[in-house]
Amino acid sequence: MYKKFLTLLQETGKKTSDVAKATGIAESVFSNWKQRSENGACLSLENTAKIAKYFGVPIEYFVDK
């Protein structure tokens, strides 16, 4: 899931701080997510929805396939 977020950042030229400011999600949430993503950690559904809306993608984009 975090890798897909990184892909969106790269494709749009955005930084995590940009997403944090626009969505109201604390930067520490992104930092924790990054650190725990290797263990399969995910964001809350609410935060995932905010990020999906920010990037204009369906929430299903973040579902691992």
C-alpha positions in Angstrom: 0.0 0.0 0.0 2.8 2.5 0.9 4.5 1.7 -2.4 1.4 2.8 -4.3 1.5 6.0 -2.3 5.1 6.6 -3.3 4.2 6.0 -7.0 1.5 8.7 -6.8 4.0 11.1 -5.2 6.5 10.5 -8.0 3.9 10.7 -10.8 2.5 14.0 -9.5 5.7 15.6 -8.2 4.2 16.0 -4.8 5.9 15.6 -1.4 4.5 13.9 1.7 4.3 17.4 3.3 2.0 18.6 0.5 -0.4 15.7 1.1 -0.3 16.2 4.8 -1.2 19.9 4.5 -4.0 19.3 2.0 -5.5 16.4 3.9 -5.0 17.3 7.5 -3.1 14.1 8.1 -0.1 14.6 10.4 3.3 14.0 8.8 4.1 11.6 11.6 1.3 9.4 10.4 3.1 9.1 7.0 6.4 8.5 8.7 5.0 5.7 10.9 3.2 4.2 7.9 6.5 4.1 6.0 8.4 2.5 8.8 5.7 -0.1 9.4 4.8 -0.8 5.8 7.3 -3.6 5.5 5.2 -5.5 8.1 2.1 -4.8 6.1 0.8 -1.9 8.1 -2.0 0.1 6.6 -3.6 3.5 7.2 -7.0 3.8 8.6 -9.9 3.7 6.1 -10.5 7.4 6.8 -7.0 8.5 6.0 -6.8 6.2 3.0 -10.0 7.8 1.7 -8.5 11.3 2.2 -5.4 10.4 0.2 -7.4 8.8 -2.6 -9.5 11.9 -2.9 -6.4 14.1 -2.9 -4.9 12.2 -5.8 -8.2 11.7 -7.6 -8.0 7.9 -7.5 -10.6 5.4 -6.2 -9.9 4.0 -2.7 -9.5 0.6 -4.3 -6.3 1.8 -5.9 -4.6 1.1 -2.6 -5.9 -2.5 -2.2 -3.0 -4.8 -2.8 -3.4 -7.1 -5.8 
